[in-house]
Amino acid sequence: MSAVETVEVGYASGVFDMFHIGHLNLLRRSREHCSTLVVGVASDEYVLGLKGREPVVPLAERLEIVASLRFVDEVIVDRSEDKRVAWRDRSFDAIFKGDDWRGSPKGERLEQAMRDVGARVVYFPYTLHTSSTRLRGYIERSEAETFG
């Protein structure tokens, strides 16, 4: 997709736990490429099944944080790794992901699933220096040093 090409409805999904600049970068870039940006926020149950632990920030708070961003038009609860489920809840023309997914098994599964519903996958540069996993690690190490 070229820098000026846009789609009508774009979709970006994530856990958005401990909201940080990487999340902001993805959502801001996504909004530049669609007329309507729908954001799926992963349910606590989905995250528990996917990562083996619940998010630090509860779903209701993550929904409120994401919905408060001026460039987000709609927010839905994302309940499945299969993005066709989200597409059935709120159809979209393209899904936006970090380029750490490109060429990976999960990225290839996503691309196939989106082809099945007539949507495409658009990748943006992944923010390498910040992630929720790294932030969680810092917090856990700090707590261990303080209370351990």
Secondary structure, DSSP 8 states (H G I E B T S, - for coil): --SS--EEEEEEEE--TT--HHHHHHHHHHHTTEEEEEEEEE-HHHHHHHHSS--SS-HHHHHHHHHTSTT--EEEEE--S-HHHHHHHS--SEEEEETTSTTSHHHHHHHHHHHHHT-EEEEE---TT--HHHHHHHHHHHHHHHH-
